[in-house]
Amino acid sequence: MSDEAELRARVKALESLLVERGLIGADTVDQIVEVYESEIGPLLGAKVVARAWVDPGFKERLLSDATAACGELGIGGLQGEQLVAVENTDSVHNVVVCTLCSCYPWPVLGIPPNWYKSPEYRARMVAEPRRVLAEDFGLPLGEDVEIRVQDSSAEMRYFTVPQRPAGTEDWDEERLAGVVTRESMVGVAVL
């Protein structure tokens, strides 16, 4: 049995036990996951990024104090107590990892993907980020681009403000938010 299949079996067993004992309803876990997928997480992070793209003052506040700037938009809470936003540019590309476990800014990125939590990603991204980005994520970056690996922790949780795509100068915030992905906010993809 693969690690992922084993994990899924454990989660299902735990969920069944909690339901059987009356501690949660049968649909509670699904409802929580749905909230993180559709109301919290990447959709909120995308709104933050889109606001930063259209509002220079907000972008400045976001890069200076992401927790407070996200709070302006009503975004925060558990796993988002100390947010740090870093900006990708033509010459600097930031990528986020947690080398200790899988610390992740849930309020702006949602539920962490399995690859983010994998020991291989956590170890290799620090040791050979350029290679991991190219081979594992199909993101080759030129040697002229400095790659900065941001190590999230329980104290500080990072996310990336990706570069605004060319040709979107006349787009409104809502349309811009629609192109921002979780992967671009982790730094393993560009838009």
C-alpha positions as CSV (number, residue, x, y, z in Angstrom):
1,M,0.0,0.0,0.0
2,S,1.4,3.4,-1.0
3,D,1.9,6.1,1.7
4,E,-1.0,8.1,0.3
5,A,-3.3,5.1,0.3
6,E,-2.3,4.3,3.8
7,L,-2.9,7.9,4.9
8,R,-6.4,7.8,3.2
9,A,-7.2,4.6,5.0
10,R,-6.2,6.1,8.4
11,V,-8.2,9.2,7.8
12,K,-11.3,7.2,6.8
13,A,-10.9,5.0,9.9
14,L,-10.6,8.0,12.2
15,E,-13.6,9.7,10.6
16,S,-15.7,6.6,10.9
17,L,-14.8,6.2,14.6
18,L,-15.7,9.8,15.3
19,V,-19.0,9.4,13.5
20,E,-19.7,6.1,15.2
21,R,-19.1,7.7,18.7
22,G,-21.4,10.6,17.8
23,L,-18.6,13.2,18.1
24,I,-19.1,14.5,14.6
25,G,-21.9,14.2,12.0
26,A,-21.4,12.1,8.9
27,D,-20.9,15.1,6.7
28,T,-18.9,17.3,9.1
29,V,-15.5,16.5,7.5
30,D,-16.8,17.1,4.0
31,Q,-18.3,20.5,5.1
32,I,-15.0,21.6,6.6
33,V,-13.0,20.6,3.5
34,E,-15.6,22.4,1.3
35,V,-15.2,25.6,3.4
36,Y,-11.4,25.5,3.0
37,E,-11.6,24.7,-0.7
38,S,-14.3,27.3,-1.6
39,E,-14.5,30.0,1.0
40,I,-11.1,30.0,2.7
41,G,-7.7,29.5,1.2
42,P,-6.6,29.9,-2.4
43,L,-9.6,32.0,-3.3
44,L,-8.8,34.4,-0.5
45,G,-5.1,34.4,-1.3
46,A,-6.0,35.2,-4.9
47,K,-8.0,38.2,-3.8
48,V,-5.0,39.4,-1.7
49,V,-2.7,39.1,-4.7
50,A,-5.2,40.8,-7.1
51,R,-5.6,43.7,-4.7
52,A,-1.8,44.0,-4.5
53,W,-1.6,44.2,-8.3
54,V,-4.2,47.0,-8.6
55,D,-3.5,49.0,-5.4
56,P,0.1,50.0,-4.9
57,G,-0.6,51.2,-1.3
58,F,-2.0,47.8,-0.4
59,K,0.9,46.1,-2.0
60,E,3.3,48.1,0.1
61,R,1.4,47.3,3.3
62,L,1.2,43.6,2.3
63,L,5.0,43.3,1.7
64,S,5.6,45.3,5.0
65,D,3.1,43.5,7.2
66,A,1.1,40.7,5.5
67,T,-0.9,39.8,8.6
68,A,-2.3,43.3,8.9
69,A,-2.8,43.8,5.2
70,C,-4.7,40.5,5.0
71,G,-6.7,41.6,8.0
72,E,-7.9,44.6,6.1
73,L,-9.6,42.2,3.8
74,G,-11.0,40.1,6.7
75,I,-8.5,37.3,6.2
76,G,-6.7,35.8,9.1
77,G,-7.1,33.3,11.9
78,L,-5.7,30.0,12.8
79,Q,-2.4,29.3,10.9
80,G,-2.4,32.9,9.7
81,E,-1.3,34.7,12.9
82,Q,2.0,35.8,11.4
83,L,1.9,36.0,7.6
84,V,4.8,37.1,5.5
85,A,4.3,38.0,1.8
86,V,7.3,38.0,-0.6
87,E,7.2,39.3,-4.1
88,N,8.4,37.6,-7.3
89,T,10.1,39.8,-9.8
90,D,12.0,39.4,-13.1
91,S,15.2,38.9,-11.1
92,V,14.0,37.1,-7.9
93,H,11.8,34.1,-7.6
94,N,10.6,33.0,-4.2
95,V,9.4,29.5,-3.3
96,V,7.9,28.4,0.0
97,V,8.7,25.3,2.0
98,C,8.5,24.1,5.6
99,T,11.6,22.1,6.3
100,L,10.5,20.9,9.7
101,C,6.9,19.7,9.0
102,S,4.4,21.4,6.8
103,C,3.7,24.8,8.2
104,Y,1.4,26.6,5.8
105,P,-0.7,29.7,5.7
106,W,-4.1,28.1,5.6
107,P,-6.2,31.4,5.5
108,V,-4.6,32.5,2.2
109,L,-3.7,29.1,0.6
110,G,-6.2,26.7,1.9
111,I,-5.4,23.0,2.6
112,P,-1.8,22.2,1.8
113,P,-1.3,19.9,-1.1
114,N,0.2,16.4,-0.4
115,W,3.4,17.3,-2.3
116,Y,4.0,20.3,0.0
117,K,4.0,18.0,3.1
118,S,6.2,15.3,1.5
119,P,9.7,14.8,3.1
120,E,11.2,14.7,-0.4
121,Y,9.8,18.2,-1.4
122,R,10.8,19.6,2.0
123,A,14.4,18.4,1.7
124,R,15.1,18.8,-2.0
125,M,13.6,22.3,-2.3
126,V,16.1,23.6,0.1
127,A,19.1,21.7,-1.4
128,E,18.4,22.1,-5.1
129,P,15.5,24.5,-5.7
130,R,16.3,25.3,-9.3
131,R,16.3,21.6,-10.2
132,V,13.1,20.8,-8.2
133,L,11.3,23.6,-9.9
134,A,12.3,22.5,-13.3
135,E,12.0,18.7,-13.0
136,D,9.1,18.4,-10.6
137,F,7.0,21.4,-11.5
138,G,8.0,22.1,-15.1
139,L,9.3,25.6,-14.1
140,P,12.8,26.1,-15.5
141,L,14.2,29.4,-14.4
142,G,17.2,31.1,-16.0
143,E,20.5,31.3,-14.2
144,D,20.0,35.1,-14.1
145,V,17.0,34.6,-11.7
146,E,17.9,34.4,-8.0
147,I,15.8,31.7,-6.2
148,R,15.0,32.5,-2.6
149,V,13.7,29.6,-0.5
150,Q,11.4,30.9,2.2
151,D,11.2,28.5,5.1
152,S,7.7,28.7,6.8
153,S,7.5,27.8,10.5
154,A,4.9,27.9,13.2
155,E,6.0,31.5,13.9
156,M,6.0,32.8,10.3
157,R,4.1,31.5,7.4
158,Y,5.1,32.7,3.9
159,F,3.3,33.1,0.7
160,T,4.4,34.6,-2.6
161,V,2.9,37.5,-4.6
162,P,3.5,36.2,-8.1
163,Q,4.2,38.5,-11.0
164,R,1.1,40.0,-12.7
165,P,0.7,38.3,-16.1
166,A,1.4,40.5,-19.1
167,G,-1.7,41.7,-21.0
168,T,-3.9,42.0,-17.8
169,E,-3.4,45.8,-17.3
170,D,-7.1,46.6,-17.9
171,W,-8.5,43.7,-15.9
172,D,-10.4,44.3,-12.7
173,E,-9.6,42.6,-9.3
174,E,-12.2,39.9,-9.7
175,R,-10.9,38.8,-13.1
176,L,-7.3,39.0,-11.9
177,A,-8.1,36.9,-8.8
178,G,-9.4,34.2,-11.2
179,V,-6.0,33.6,-12.7
180,V,-4.0,33.3,-9.4
181,T,-3.3,29.8,-8.3
182,R,-2.3,28.2,-5.0
183,E,0.9,26.9,-6.8
184,S,1.8,30.4,-7.9
185,M,1.4,31.6,-4.3
186,V,3.7,28.8,-3.1
187,G,6.2,29.7,-5.9
188,V,6.2,26.4,-7.8
189,A,4.4,28.0,-10.8
190,V,4.2,31.3,-12.6
191,L,1.2,32.8,-14.2
